[in-house]
Amino acid sequence: FNGKLQGVLKIIGLSSSKKTTVKILQDVSGIVKPSRLTLLLGPPGSGKTTLLKALAGKLDKNLKVSGEITYCGHDFTEFIPQRTSAYISQHDLHYGEMTVRETLEFSRRCLGVGSRQMMLEELLRREKTAGIVPNFDVDAFMKIVNYLKQIAHIMDETLVISLLQPAPETFDLFDDIILLSEGKIVYQGPTENVLEFFESMGFKCPERKGTADFLQEVTSAKDQLYYWFDGNKPYRYVPVTEFVSAFKSFYIGKDLFEELRHPFDKGGTHPAALERMKYAISKWELFRACFAREWLWMKRNSIVFVFKTVQIAIMAMLASSVFVRTKMESGQMEGAAKYGGALFFSLNNVLFNGLPEIAMTTMKLPVFFKQRDLLFYPAWAFALPIWLLSIPVSLMESGILSIITYYPIGFAPGACRYHE
């Protein structure tokens, strides 16, 4: 349909400019190994986010993708990538009413622990045996990266972290590095060999220059000249494609592509390495977890519900004074119009009194979309607790309005009138 529409618009001269195909990642091949902390480095726009989303199975379906991604030799159709791996965005989307511990506890309830509980216990045991204690003298970010490195080494986890400008001390904590530029992998391998590769190309990192900054600038046409050190040859600009070709001839690259030629042995995959169930726990447990979180959210926002209750009580008293029964005669058209006005006024009070909850629920949607896509829970597990907990609130507000207005206004007291 889109093609036909564009054809018609082109005939009448209203078509847009020609489409341009943008290749975000090109000829990307590599291996991310377990028990290694890998740094994904590259200038802005080099494709780091797209690569991470591709590895986590979270690419936009509108993107055209070719190639294959496998985990331990298994493609995405053989397991659930959203539960086997996780893409952690740089944007924090969480409930502001919940503490960090409560947020982590909710994630634990939804995702379960399984074999990871034993892994965490083993991690604590080995840290205690090795005498590893928290170091409060180092920077908080350094502590986080160091902790992630311990997790990767002890628990055989696969971690890929994208940083824009890591400090030299942080850079040294990483085992491997993937250097991206213009959508291509320039280097992938141990961090201790990356400078050796660029020196073989005629570029050297100055002593007082951070390695991470050097790696992001050496492929740039603007800054590349400052790192040329081969005095026997005149400088010439080395494009990214030439770096990519040279890496394939470098001994690190040769070993990498030689390993890629041999398929991974699926038989050696641990049963707990890949998740094949869509959700970690039963539907009932998912409902309980979401219900408990929604109840906690309501308690943290109790001032809003108290204000709404007081507000509807005040509006009910105003309605009673405006439509008091002494001024409304039954059995006459004029009285019927007043009774209709009283009903309309009361219903509008109930309607507009619920609008704040719509705004509050809308504010929770970004968190819902994130957790739904990560297969924390299905949509019904999020919506059902909201609906159930809103019933007593709605009944209470309607009851307060009815109790305050029903007798002063003079509505029919007989229950049989509802059935006539």
PANURO-248285 format. One record per residue (C-alpha): residue number from 1; residue in one letter; x, y, z. Coordinates in steps of 0.05 Angstrom, whole numbers. Example, Ala and Ser with C-alpha at 12.3 -4.5 7.8 and 13.67 -1.06 7.14 Angstrom:
REM residues 2
r seq:1 type:A x:246 y:-90 z:156
r seq:2 type:S x:273 y:-21 z:143
REM end
This chain:
REM residues 420
r seq:1 type:F x:0 y:0 z:0
r seq:2 type:N x:56 y:49 z:18
r seq:3 type:G x:90 y:35 z:-49
r seq:4 type:K x:25 y:49 z:-88
r seq:5 type:L x:13 y:113 z:-48
r seq:6 type:Q x:83 y:138 z:-62
r seq:7 type:G x:74 y:122 z:-136
r seq:8 type:V x:10 y:164 z:-138
r seq:9 type:L x:44 y:221 z:-101
r seq:10 type:K x:102 y:218 z:-149
r seq:11 type:I x:56 y:224 z:-209
r seq:12 type:I x:22 y:287 z:-183
r seq:13 type:G x:88 y:316 z:-161
r seq:14 type:L x:78 y:311 z:-86
r seq:15 type:S x:127 y:255 z:-71
r seq:16 type:S x:181 y:267 z:-20
r seq:17 type:S x:255 y:265 z:-36
r seq:18 type:K x:288 y:199 z:-52
r seq:19 type:K x:299 y:152 z:6
r seq:20 type:T x:369 y:144 z:30
r seq:21 type:T x:392 y:78 z:58
r seq:22 type:V x:432 y:86 z:121
r seq:23 type:K x:474 y:27 z:144
r seq:24 type:I x:482 y:30 z:219
r seq:25 type:L x:526 y:-32 z:226
r seq:26 type:Q x:565 y:-64 z:169
r seq:27 type:D x:601 y:-131 z:166
r seq:28 type:V x:601 y:-139 z:242
r seq:29 type:S x:629 y:-206 z:263
r seq:30 type:G x:657 y:-226 z:329
r seq:31 type:I x:653 y:-267 z:393
r seq:32 type:V x:635 y:-242 z:462
r seq:33 type:K x:663 y:-293 z:510
r seq:34 type:P x:641 y:-311 z:581
r seq:35 type:S x:683 y:-295 z:642
r seq:36 type:R x:707 y:-232 z:607
r seq:37 type:L x:687 y:-160 z:620
r seq:38 type:T x:682 y:-128 z:551
r seq:39 type:L x:683 y:-53 z:537
r seq:40 type:L x:644 y:-28 z:476
r seq:41 type:L x:679 y:36 z:455
r seq:42 type:G x:666 y:84 z:398
r seq:43 type:P x:649 y:156 z:382
r seq:44 type:P x:576 y:179 z:383
r seq:45 type:G x:537 y:152 z:323
r seq:46 type:S x:584 y:93 z:313
r seq:47 type:G x:528 y:42 z:326
r seq:48 type:K x:542 y:22 z:398
r seq:49 type:T x:469 y:23 z:420
r seq:50 type:T x:446 y:-14 z:358
r seq:51 type:L x:497 y:-68 z:370
r seq:52 type:L x:477 y:-77 z:442
r seq:53 type:K x:403 y:-81 z:424
r seq:54 type:A x:419 y:-131 z:369
r seq:55 type:L x:456 y:-175 z:419
r seq:56 type:A x:397 y:-171 z:467
r seq:57 type:G x:344 y:-185 z:413
r seq:58 type:K x:313 y:-116 z:421
r seq:59 type:L x:322 y:-86 z:352
r seq:60 type:D x:265 y:-47 z:321
r seq:61 type:K x:226 y:-93 z:276
r seq:62 type:N x:225 y:-39 z:222
r seq:63 type:L x:300 y:-45 z:213
r seq:64 type:K x:326 y:-89 z:157
r seq:65 type:V x:374 y:-139 z:187
r seq:66 type:S x:418 y:-191 z:154
r seq:67 type:G x:463 y:-241 z:188
r seq:68 type:E x:456 y:-284 z:249
r seq:69 type:I x:467 y:-278 z:324
r seq:70 type:T x:477 y:-341 z:365
r seq:71 type:Y x:484 y:-356 z:439
r seq:72 type:C x:527 y:-418 z:450
r seq:73 type:G x:511 y:-438 z:379
r seq:74 type:H x:435 y:-429 z:388
r seq:75 type:D x:398 y:-377 z:347
r seq:76 type:F x:342 y:-333 z:374
r seq:77 type:T x:287 y:-383 z:354
r seq:78 type:E x:314 y:-436 z:402
r seq:79 type:F x:309 y:-395 z:466
r seq:80 type:I x:281 y:-330 z:495
r seq:81 type:P x:334 y:-276 z:484
r seq:82 type:Q x:297 y:-224 z:526
r seq:83 type:R x:305 y:-268 z:587
r seq:84 type:T x:373 y:-297 z:571
r seq:85 type:S x:405 y:-229 z:564
r seq:86 type:A x:387 y:-158 z:585
r seq:87 type:Y x:398 y:-91 z:552
r seq:88 type:I x:405 y:-38 z:606
r seq:89 type:S x:390 y:30 z:578
r seq:90 type:Q x:425 y:94 z:600
r seq:91 type:H x:357 y:122 z:618
r seq:92 type:D x:330 y:103 z:687
r seq:93 type:L x:257 y:83 z:683
r seq:94 type:H x:232 y:63 z:752
r seq:95 type:Y x:177 y:80 z:800
r seq:96 type:G x:198 y:142 z:838
r seq:97 type:E x:156 y:121 z:898
r seq:98 type:M x:197 y:57 z:908
r seq:99 type:T x:265 y:52 z:941
r seq:100 type:V x:324 y:17 z:907
r seq:101 type:R x:315 y:-44 z:950
r seq:102 type:E x:241 y:-48 z:935
r seq:103 type:T x:254 y:-41 z:860
r seq:104 type:L x:305 y:-97 z:862
r seq:105 type:E x:259 y:-140 z:904
r seq:106 type:F x:203 y:-132 z:853
r seq:107 type:S x:251 y:-152 z:797
r seq:108 type:R x:272 y:-212 z:837
r seq:109 type:R x:200 y:-234 z:847
r seq:110 type:C x:184 y:-227 z:773
r seq:111 type:L x:248 y:-257 z:745
r seq:112 type:G x:258 y:-310 z:798
r seq:113 type:V x:326 y:-333 z:822
r seq:114 type:G x:334 y:-405 z:800
r seq:115 type:S x:406 y:-427 z:795
r seq:116 type:R x:430 y:-356 z:804
r seq:117 type:Q x:416 y:-360 z:878
r seq:118 type:M x:469 y:-414 z:885
r seq:119 type:M x:515 y:-373 z:841
r seq:120 type:L x:508 y:-312 z:886
r seq:121 type:E x:522 y:-354 z:948
r seq:122 type:E x:583 y:-382 z:914
r seq:123 type:L x:605 y:-311 z:895
r seq:124 type:L x:600 y:-289 z:968
r seq:125 type:R x:638 y:-350 z:991
r seq:126 type:R x:695 y:-340 z:942
r seq:127 type:E x:700 y:-266 z:958
r seq:128 type:K x:706 y:-283 z:1032
r seq:129 type:T x:758 y:-337 z:1017
r seq:130 type:A x:799 y:-289 z:974
r seq:131 type:G x:794 y:-234 z:1026
r seq:132 type:I x:758 y:-186 z:980
r seq:133 type:V x:726 y:-130 z:1021
r seq:134 type:P x:693 y:-66 z:998
r seq:135 type:N x:742 y:-10 z:985
r seq:136 type:F x:712 y:57 z:1005
r seq:137 type:D x:772 y:97 z:981
r seq:138 type:V x:759 y:88 z:907
r seq:139 type:D x:707 y:122 z:865
r seq:140 type:A x:636 y:94 z:865
r seq:141 type:F x:638 y:82 z:790
r seq:142 type:M x:703 y:44 z:797
r seq:143 type:K x:672 y:1 z:851
r seq:144 type:I x:613 y:-16 z:805
r seq:145 type:V x:658 y:-35 z:747
r seq:146 type:N x:703 y:-75 z:792
r seq:147 type:Y x:643 y:-112 z:821
r seq:148 type:L x:617 y:-128 z:751
r seq:149 type:K x:686 y:-155 z:734
r seq:150 type:Q x:684 y:-201 z:794
r seq:151 type:I x:615 y:-226 z:773
r seq:152 type:A x:639 y:-239 z:703
r seq:153 type:H x:700 y:-278 z:726
r seq:154 type:I x:670 y:-318 z:783
r seq:155 type:M x:601 y:-332 z:754
r seq:156 type:D x:623 y:-341 z:682
r seq:157 type:E x:577 y:-284 z:660
r seq:158 type:T x:582 y:-247 z:594
r seq:159 type:L x:582 y:-172 z:604
r seq:160 type:V x:587 y:-118 z:550
r seq:161 type:I x:589 y:-46 z:575
r seq:162 type:S x:587 y:15 z:531
r seq:163 type:L x:623 y:77 z:557
r seq:164 type:L x:636 y:142 z:521
r seq:165 type:Q x:698 y:168 z:557
r seq:166 type:P x:721 y:120 z:612
r seq:167 type:A x:777 y:142 z:657
r seq:168 type:P x:845 y:106 z:649
r seq:169 type:E x:834 y:70 z:715
r seq:170 type:T x:766 y:45 z:692
r seq:171 type:F x:792 y:25 z:623
r seq:172 type:D x:845 y:-19 z:655
r seq:173 type:L x:792 y:-60 z:690
r seq:174 type:F x:764 y:-88 z:625
r seq:175 type:D x:789 y:-153 z:596
r seq:176 type:D x:768 y:-143 z:524
r seq:177 type:I x:749 y:-85 z:480
r seq:178 type:I x:705 y:-77 z:419
r seq:179 type:L x:723 y:-13 z:381
r seq:180 type:L x:668 y:13 z:335
r seq:181 type:S x:675 y:68 z:283
r seq:182 type:E x:627 y:85 z:227
r seq:183 type:G x:588 y:22 z:240
r seq:184 type:K x:648 y:-24 z:232
r seq:185 type:I x:689 y:-63 z:283
r seq:186 type:V x:760 y:-35 z:280
r seq:187 type:Y x:787 y:-79 z:335
r seq:188 type:Q x:762 y:-135 z:380
r seq:189 type:G x:805 y:-170 z:429
r seq:190 type:P x:845 y:-162 z:494
r seq:191 type:T x:854 y:-91 z:518
r seq:192 type:E x:929 y:-101 z:528
r seq:193 type:N x:939 y:-113 z:453
r seq:194 type:V x:898 y:-55 z:425
r seq:195 type:L x:955 y:-4 z:426
r seq:196 type:E x:1001 y:-55 z:393
r seq:197 type:F x:952 y:-60 z:335
r seq:198 type:F x:950 y:15 z:323
r seq:199 type:E x:1025 y:21 z:329
r seq:200 type:S x:1031 y:-30 z:273
r seq:201 type:M x:989 y:19 z:232
r seq:202 type:G x:1036 y:77 z:248
r seq:203 type:F x:996 y:110 z:305
r seq:204 type:K x:1018 y:116 z:377
r seq:205 type:C x:983 y:138 z:439
r seq:206 type:P x:1020 y:195 z:475
r seq:207 type:E x:1042 y:181 z:546
r seq:208 type:R x:995 y:231 z:578
r seq:209 type:K x:936 y:213 z:534
r seq:210 type:G x:882 y:166 z:559
r seq:211 type:T x:878 y:102 z:519
r seq:212 type:A x:803 y:107 z:511
r seq:213 type:D x:807 y:178 z:484
r seq:214 type:F x:862 y:158 z:436
r seq:215 type:L x:822 y:100 z:409
r seq:216 type:Q x:762 y:144 z:394
r seq:217 type:E x:803 y:198 z:360
r seq:218 type:V x:853 y:157 z:320
r seq:219 type:T x:800 y:137 z:268
r seq:220 type:S x:775 y:208 z:261
r seq:221 type:A x:798 y:248 z:201
r seq:222 type:K x:802 y:310 z:245
r seq:223 type:D x:848 y:283 z:299
r seq:224 type:Q x:885 y:225 z:266
r seq:225 type:L x:944 y:267 z:244
r seq:226 type:Y x:966 y:282 z:316
r seq:227 type:Y x:980 y:209 z:331
r seq:228 type:W x:1023 y:192 z:271
r seq:229 type:F x:1093 y:172 z:295
r seq:230 type:D x:1125 y:135 z:237
r seq:231 type:G x:1178 y:185 z:215
r seq:232 type:N x:1201 y:142 z:157
r seq:233 type:K x:1135 y:151 z:120
r seq:234 type:P x:1095 y:213 z:105
r seq:235 type:Y x:1027 y:217 z:139
r seq:236 type:R x:965 y:199 z:99
r seq:237 type:Y x:894 y:192 z:124
r seq:238 type:V x:877 y:120 z:140
r seq:239 type:P x:803 y:107 z:132
r seq:240 type:V x:763 y:61 z:176
r seq:241 type:T x:757 y:8 z:122
r seq:242 type:E x:833 y:3 z:120
r seq:243 type:F x:836 y:-7 z:195
r seq:244 type:V x:784 y:-62 z:189
r seq:245 type:S x:824 y:-97 z:134
r seq:246 type:A x:888 y:-91 z:174
r seq:247 type:F x:856 y:-121 z:235
r seq:248 type:K x:838 y:-183 z:196
r seq:249 type:S x:913 y:-191 z:181
r seq:250 type:F x:933 y:-176 z:253
r seq:251 type:Y x:946 y:-239 z:294
r seq:252 type:I x:889 y:-223 z:343
r seq:253 type:G x:842 y:-216 z:284
r seq:254 type:K x:867 y:-279 z:251
r seq:255 type:D x:854 y:-320 z:314
r seq:256 type:L x:784 y:-289 z:320
r seq:257 type:F x:762 y:-304 z:249
r seq:258 type:E x:793 y:-373 z:252
r seq:259 type:E x:750 y:-387 z:312
r seq:260 type:L x:689 y:-360 z:276
r seq:261 type:R x:699 y:-410 z:220
r seq:262 type:H x:685 y:-468 z:267
r seq:263 type:P x:613 y:-476 z:292
r seq:264 type:F x:604 y:-475 z:367
r seq:265 type:D x:590 y:-543 z:398
r seq:266 type:K x:519 y:-538 z:425
r seq:267 type:G x:528 y:-601 z:465
r seq:268 type:G x:572 y:-565 z:516
r seq:269 type:T x:519 y:-514 z:533
r seq:270 type:H x:498 y:-515 z:606
r seq:271 type:P x:422 y:-525 z:614
r seq:272 type:A x:416 y:-461 z:655
r seq:273 type:A x:454 y:-418 z:604
r seq:274 type:L x:393 y:-405 z:560
r seq:275 type:E x:322 y:-389 z:581
r seq:276 type:R x:267 y:-424 z:544
r seq:277 type:M x:207 y:-404 z:585
r seq:278 type:K x:173 y:-337 z:569
r seq:279 type:Y x:162 y:-319 z:642
r seq:280 type:A x:202 y:-341 z:702
r seq:281 type:I x:144 y:-353 z:750
r seq:282 type:S x:72 y:-375 z:748
r seq:283 type:K x:14 y:-329 z:729
r seq:284 type:W x:-10 y:-327 z:801
r seq:285 type:E x:58 y:-306 z:827
r seq:286 type:L x:63 y:-253 z:773
r seq:287 type:F x:-5 y:-226 z:795
r seq:288 type:R x:16 y:-226 z:868
r seq:289 type:A x:80 y:-188 z:853
r seq:290 type:C x:45 y:-135 z:811
r seq:291 type:F x:-12 y:-130 z:862
r seq:292 type:A x:37 y:-119 z:919
r seq:293 type:R x:74 y:-65 z:880
r seq:294 type:E x:9 y:-30 z:862
r seq:295 type:W x:-14 y:-31 z:935
r seq:296 type:L x:54 y:-2 z:956
r seq:297 type:W x:47 y:52 z:902
r seq:298 type:M x:-22 y:70 z:928
r seq:299 type:K x:3 y:76 z:1000
r seq:300 type:R x:60 y:121 z:978
r seq:301 type:N x:10 y:165 z:941
r seq:302 type:S x:-42 y:162 z:997
r seq:303 type:I x:-44 y:238 z:1002
r seq:304 type:V x:-74 y:241 z:932
r seq:305 type:F x:-130 y:193 z:950
r seq:306 type:V x:-143 y:230 z:1016
r seq:307 type:F x:-148 y:296 z:978
r seq:308 type:K x:-196 y:265 z:927
r seq:309 type:T x:-240 y:239 z:983
r seq:310 type:V x:-242 y:306 z:1018
r seq:311 type:Q x:-255 y:341 z:952
r seq:312 type:I x:-314 y:298 z:933
r seq:313 type:A x:-343 y:307 z:1003
r seq:314 type:I x:-339 y:383 z:996
r seq:315 type:M x:-370 y:381 z:927
r seq:316 type:A x:-426 y:336 z:953
r seq:317 type:M x:-442 y:387 z:1007
r seq:318 type:L x:-443 y:442 z:956
r seq:319 type:A x:-490 y:401 z:912
r seq:320 type:S x:-536 y:389 z:972
r seq:321 type:S x:-541 y:463 z:986
r seq:322 type:V x:-554 y:481 z:913
r seq:323 type:F x:-606 y:427 z:900
r seq:324 type:V x:-637 y:424 z:969
r seq:325 type:R x:-705 y:389 z:969
r seq:326 type:T x:-744 y:449 z:996
r seq:327 type:K x:-734 y:484 z:929
r seq:328 type:M x:-749 y:423 z:885
r seq:329 type:E x:-822 y:401 z:877
r seq:330 type:S x:-833 y:330 z:852
r seq:331 type:G x:-885 y:314 z:799
r seq:332 type:Q x:-872 y:377 z:759
r seq:333 type:M x:-830 y:389 z:697
r seq:334 type:E x:-790 y:444 z:731
r seq:335 type:G x:-773 y:397 z:788
r seq:336 type:A x:-753 y:342 z:740
r seq:337 type:A x:-704 y:389 z:706
r seq:338 type:K x:-674 y:406 z:774
r seq:339 type:Y x:-668 y:332 z:793
r seq:340 type:G x:-635 y:319 z:726
r seq:341 type:G x:-587 y:376 z:740
r seq:342 type:A x:-570 y:346 z:808
r seq:343 type:L x:-556 y:278 z:777
r seq:344 type:F x:-513 y:309 z:722
r seq:345 type:F x:-474 y:350 z:773
r seq:346 type:S x:-462 y:289 z:817
r seq:347 type:L x:-439 y:245 z:759
r seq:348 type:N x:-392 y:299 z:735
r seq:349 type:N x:-362 y:304 z:805
r seq:350 type:V x:-347 y:230 z:804
r seq:351 type:L x:-319 y:234 z:733
r seq:352 type:F x:-272 y:292 z:744
r seq:353 type:N x:-251 y:266 z:812
r seq:354 type:G x:-219 y:206 z:777
r seq:355 type:L x:-178 y:247 z:727
r seq:356 type:P x:-116 y:251 z:771
r seq:357 type:E x:-111 y:175 z:771
r seq:358 type:I x:-109 y:176 z:695
r seq:359 type:A x:-49 y:222 z:696
r seq:360 type:M x:-15 y:181 z:749
r seq:361 type:T x:-26 y:116 z:710
r seq:362 type:T x:0 y:149 z:647
r seq:363 type:M x:64 y:167 z:683
r seq:364 type:K x:74 y:93 z:699
r seq:365 type:L x:69 y:71 z:626
r seq:366 type:P x:143 y:80 z:607
r seq:367 type:V x:162 y:32 z:664
r seq:368 type:F x:108 y:-16 z:642
r seq:369 type:F x:132 y:-16 z:569
r seq:370 type:K x:203 y:-29 z:591
r seq:371 type:Q x:186 y:-86 z:638
r seq:372 type:R x:136 y:-116 z:590
r seq:373 type:D x:189 y:-118 z:535
r seq:374 type:L x:238 y:-150 z:583
r seq:375 type:L x:186 y:-203 z:598
r seq:376 type:F x:178 y:-186 z:671
r seq:377 type:Y x:103 y:-197 z:664
r seq:378 type:P x:46 y:-195 z:612
r seq:379 type:A x:2 y:-134 z:604
r seq:380 type:W x:-56 y:-164 z:642
r seq:381 type:A x:-13 y:-173 z:705
r seq:382 type:F x:0 y:-98 z:704
r seq:383 type:A x:-72 y:-76 z:689
r seq:384 type:L x:-112 y:-124 z:733
r seq:385 type:P x:-85 y:-100 z:801
r seq:386 type:I x:-98 y:-28 z:781
r seq:387 type:W x:-170 y:-45 z:764
r seq:388 type:L x:-182 y:-86 z:826
r seq:389 type:L x:-152 y:-35 z:874
r seq:390 type:S x:-191 y:21 z:841
r seq:391 type:I x:-258 y:-13 z:856
r seq:392 type:P x:-260 y:0 z:931
r seq:393 type:V x:-235 y:71 z:920
r seq:394 type:S x:-290 y:84 z:869
r seq:395 type:L x:-343 y:53 z:915
r seq:396 type:M x:-320 y:95 z:974
r seq:397 type:E x:-322 y:160 z:934
r seq:398 type:S x:-390 y:144 z:904
r seq:399 type:G x:-416 y:123 z:973
r seq:400 type:I x:-393 y:188 z:1005
r seq:401 type:L x:-426 y:228 z:949
r seq:402 type:S x:-491 y:188 z:954
r seq:403 type:I x:-495 y:191 z:1030
r seq:404 type:I x:-484 y:266 z:1033
r seq:405 type:T x:-529 y:285 z:974
r seq:406 type:Y x:-585 y:233 z:972
r seq:407 type:Y x:-629 y:256 z:1030
r seq:408 type:P x:-618 y:332 z:1026
r seq:409 type:I x:-634 y:333 z:951
r seq:410 type:G x:-693 y:286 z:961
r seq:411 type:F x:-681 y:229 z:913
r seq:412 type:A x:-731 y:172 z:917
r seq:413 type:P x:-715 y:131 z:980
r seq:414 type:G x:-748 y:66 z:956
r seq:415 type:A x:-703 y:14 z:926
r seq:416 type:C x:-760 y:-10 z:882
r seq:417 type:R x:-754 y:53 z:841
r seq:418 type:Y x:-689 y:26 z:810
r seq:419 type:H x:-729 y:-30 z:779
r seq:420 type:E x:-788 y:9 z:753
REM end
